[in-house]
Amino acid sequence: MRATVVLVPGAGGQAWYWHRLVPELERRDCAAVPVDLPAGDDAAGLEQYTQAVLDAIGPTPGRPLVVVGQSMGGLTAPIVCTRTPVDLLVLLNAMVPRPGESGGEWWAVTGQADARAAAAEQAGWPRDDDDAFFGDVPAEVVAAAMTQPFEQSGTPFAEPWPLERWPDVPTRVLAARDDRFFPLAFQRRVADERLGLPVDEVPGGHLVALSRPGELADRLVSYLPT
């Protein structure tokens, strides 16, 4: 195995979100670890989310460890990097927090709503959430997604982000070029302002692991040492 790739989902916290990406990574000689988070538990905050990821990882694997945080998973994935040795952190269409800033504050501070509206107006995208999340996802996958239970407590959004600084781990910022929820230009600005990092692109939308799993797997594997 070339690496262990730990997959931290966004809001709703479902490992199911990664079900199309897991076999693509396995075909590329990687061990994939999709994580279920306690998203429906009002008693669970970022500490419990972090512990859920650590429990899924288990003993430190004897191969490079990559942690991927999707969307809201960007709040948890960096914390994981301070608790276990991680070789690479990948932020995928992710929230990029600042120390002391809550996830709830992040939306207004970054100007996400205005950026989303501006991108929709420029591109002629609908402004409803179904389109923003599922606009490029195959119909049969959308139908399957609609059968999945969805719960997301507000608890982790109410907590100040606990780290004093970004973890000392190599970090890549990866954005889907047709993301209608976190538009590409928005992600570029936030990554530059908060991390001083460029943004790599893949085709697809906000839920790129559902819409373009093969292309996403190729990009993730391209980050691994040869």
C-alpha positions as CSV (number, residue, x, y, z in Angstrom):
1,M,0.0,0.0,0.0
2,R,1.3,3.4,-1.0
3,A,-0.5,5.3,1.8
4,T,-3.5,5.4,4.2
5,V,-5.9,8.1,3.2
6,V,-8.3,9.1,6.0
7,L,-11.5,10.7,4.7
8,V,-13.2,13.2,7.0
9,P,-16.7,14.2,5.8
10,G,-18.5,17.5,5.9
11,A,-21.8,18.4,7.4
12,G,-23.9,15.3,8.2
13,G,-20.7,13.4,9.1
14,Q,-21.4,10.3,7.0
15,A,-18.7,7.9,5.8
16,W,-21.2,7.1,3.0
17,Y,-20.3,10.3,1.3
18,W,-16.9,8.7,0.4
19,H,-18.4,5.4,-0.9
20,R,-17.5,6.1,-4.6
21,L,-14.0,7.4,-3.8
22,V,-12.9,4.5,-1.6
23,P,-12.7,1.8,-4.4
24,E,-11.0,4.4,-6.6
25,L,-8.3,4.8,-4.0
26,E,-8.0,1.1,-3.4
27,R,-7.5,0.6,-7.1
28,R,-4.6,3.0,-6.8
29,D,-3.0,0.9,-4.1
30,C,-4.1,3.1,-1.1
31,A,-5.9,2.1,2.0
32,A,-9.0,4.3,2.4
33,V,-10.5,5.1,5.8
34,P,-13.9,6.8,5.5
35,V,-15.0,8.3,8.9
36,D,-18.4,8.5,10.5
37,L,-18.7,11.6,12.8
38,P,-21.2,12.0,15.6
39,A,-23.0,14.8,13.7
40,G,-26.4,14.2,15.2
41,D,-25.2,14.3,18.8
42,D,-25.7,17.7,20.4
43,A,-23.2,16.7,23.1
44,A,-20.4,16.2,20.5
45,G,-18.2,19.1,19.6
46,L,-14.8,19.3,17.8
47,E,-13.1,17.2,20.5
48,Q,-15.5,14.3,19.9
49,Y,-15.2,14.7,16.1
50,T,-11.4,14.6,16.4
51,Q,-11.6,11.5,18.6
52,A,-13.9,9.8,16.1
53,V,-11.2,10.3,13.4
54,L,-8.4,9.1,15.6
55,D,-10.5,6.0,16.5
56,A,-11.0,5.3,12.8
57,I,-7.3,5.6,12.1
58,G,-6.3,3.3,15.0
59,P,-2.7,2.4,15.5
60,T,-0.3,4.6,13.4
61,P,-0.1,2.8,10.0
62,G,3.3,1.8,8.8
63,R,2.9,3.9,5.6
64,P,2.3,7.6,4.8
65,L,-0.8,9.0,6.4
66,V,-2.9,11.5,4.5
67,V,-5.9,13.2,6.1
68,V,-8.5,14.7,3.8
69,G,-11.1,17.2,5.2
70,Q,-14.1,17.9,3.1
71,S,-16.1,21.1,3.6
72,M,-17.0,21.3,7.4
73,G,-14.3,18.6,7.8
74,G,-11.8,21.4,7.5
75,L,-12.6,22.3,11.1
76,T,-11.6,18.8,12.4
77,A,-8.9,17.6,10.1
78,P,-6.2,20.1,11.2
79,I,-6.9,19.2,14.9
80,V,-6.3,15.5,14.0
81,C,-2.8,16.5,12.7
82,T,-1.9,17.7,16.2
83,R,-2.8,14.3,17.8
84,T,-1.2,11.8,15.5
85,P,1.7,11.9,13.0
86,V,0.3,13.0,9.7
87,D,2.3,13.2,6.5
88,L,-0.1,15.4,4.4
89,L,-3.3,17.3,5.1
90,V,-5.6,18.0,2.2
91,L,-8.4,20.5,2.5
92,L,-11.1,19.6,-0.1
93,N,-13.7,22.4,-0.8
94,A,-13.1,23.0,2.9
95,M,-13.7,25.6,5.6
96,V,-10.3,27.1,6.7
97,P,-10.7,28.3,10.3
98,R,-8.6,30.8,12.2
99,P,-7.7,30.4,15.9
100,G,-10.5,31.4,18.2
101,E,-13.0,31.8,15.3
102,S,-16.1,29.6,15.6
103,G,-17.5,27.7,12.6
104,G,-20.6,29.8,12.9
105,E,-18.6,33.0,12.7
106,W,-16.7,31.7,9.7
107,W,-19.5,32.3,7.2
108,A,-19.9,36.0,7.8
109,V,-16.2,36.7,8.4
110,T,-15.2,35.1,5.0
111,G,-18.1,36.5,3.1
112,Q,-19.2,33.1,1.8
113,A,-22.9,34.1,1.2
114,D,-21.9,37.1,-0.9
115,A,-19.3,35.1,-2.8
116,R,-21.8,32.4,-3.5
117,A,-24.4,34.8,-4.8
118,A,-21.9,36.7,-7.0
119,A,-20.7,33.5,-8.6
120,A,-24.3,32.3,-9.2
121,E,-25.2,35.5,-10.8
122,Q,-22.1,35.5,-13.0
123,A,-22.5,31.9,-14.1
124,G,-26.3,31.8,-14.2
125,W,-26.5,29.0,-11.6
126,P,-29.7,28.5,-9.6
127,R,-29.3,29.6,-6.0
128,D,-31.1,26.7,-4.3
129,D,-29.1,24.3,-2.0
130,D,-30.1,21.2,-4.0
131,D,-28.3,22.6,-7.0
132,A,-25.3,24.0,-5.0
133,F,-24.6,20.5,-3.6
134,F,-25.9,18.1,-6.2
135,G,-25.8,20.0,-9.5
136,D,-23.2,17.8,-11.1
137,V,-23.9,14.5,-9.2
138,P,-25.3,11.7,-11.3
139,A,-29.1,11.2,-10.8
140,E,-28.8,7.7,-9.4
141,V,-26.3,8.9,-6.8
142,V,-28.5,11.8,-5.8
143,A,-31.4,9.4,-5.4
144,A,-29.2,7.2,-3.1
145,A,-28.1,10.2,-1.2
146,M,-31.7,11.2,-0.5
147,T,-32.3,7.9,1.3
148,Q,-29.4,8.6,3.7
149,P,-30.4,10.1,7.1
150,F,-29.0,13.6,7.6
151,E,-28.4,15.2,10.9
152,Q,-26.0,18.0,11.9
153,S,-25.9,19.5,15.3
154,G,-24.9,23.1,15.7
155,T,-22.6,22.3,18.6
156,P,-19.3,22.2,16.7
157,F,-20.2,25.4,14.9
158,A,-20.6,27.2,18.2
159,E,-17.2,26.4,19.6
160,P,-14.1,28.6,19.0
161,W,-11.5,26.7,16.9
162,P,-9.1,25.5,19.5
163,L,-5.7,25.5,17.8
164,E,-3.4,28.5,18.4
165,R,-1.8,28.1,15.0
166,W,-2.0,25.9,11.9
167,P,-0.4,22.5,12.4
168,D,3.1,22.0,11.2
169,V,2.1,19.5,8.5
170,P,2.4,19.9,4.7
171,T,-1.0,21.2,3.5
172,R,-2.6,21.2,0.1
173,V,-5.8,23.1,-0.7
174,L,-7.9,21.3,-3.3
175,A,-11.0,22.9,-4.9
176,A,-13.5,21.7,-7.4
177,R,-13.6,24.3,-10.2
178,D,-17.4,24.2,-10.5
179,D,-18.2,24.3,-6.8
180,R,-21.4,26.4,-6.4
181,F,-21.4,26.4,-2.6
182,F,-17.8,27.5,-2.0
183,P,-16.9,29.0,-5.4
184,L,-13.4,28.6,-6.7
185,A,-12.5,32.3,-6.5
186,F,-13.7,32.4,-2.9
187,Q,-11.6,29.4,-2.0
188,R,-8.6,30.9,-3.6
189,R,-9.0,34.1,-1.6
190,V,-9.6,32.3,1.7
191,A,-6.6,30.0,1.2
192,D,-4.4,32.9,0.3
193,E,-5.5,35.1,3.2
194,R,-5.5,32.4,5.9
195,L,-2.8,30.0,4.8
196,G,-0.7,31.8,2.2
197,L,-1.3,28.8,-0.1
198,P,-2.4,28.3,-3.7
199,V,-5.4,26.2,-4.7
200,D,-5.2,23.2,-6.8
201,E,-8.2,22.4,-9.0
202,V,-10.1,19.3,-9.9
203,P,-13.3,19.1,-12.1
204,G,-16.6,18.8,-10.3
205,G,-18.7,20.5,-7.7
206,H,-18.9,20.8,-3.9
207,L,-19.6,17.0,-3.5
208,V,-16.8,16.1,-5.8
209,A,-16.3,12.6,-4.2
210,L,-19.8,11.8,-5.4
211,S,-19.6,13.4,-8.8
212,R,-15.9,12.8,-10.0
213,P,-14.4,10.1,-7.7
214,G,-11.9,9.0,-10.3
215,E,-10.5,12.4,-11.0
216,L,-10.3,13.1,-7.3
217,A,-8.5,9.9,-6.6
218,D,-6.0,10.7,-9.3
219,R,-5.2,14.1,-7.8
220,L,-4.9,12.7,-4.2
221,V,-2.6,10.0,-5.4
222,S,-0.5,12.6,-7.3
223,Y,0.4,14.2,-4.0
224,L,2.0,11.0,-2.7
225,P,5.8,10.5,-2.9
226,T,6.8,8.2,-5.7
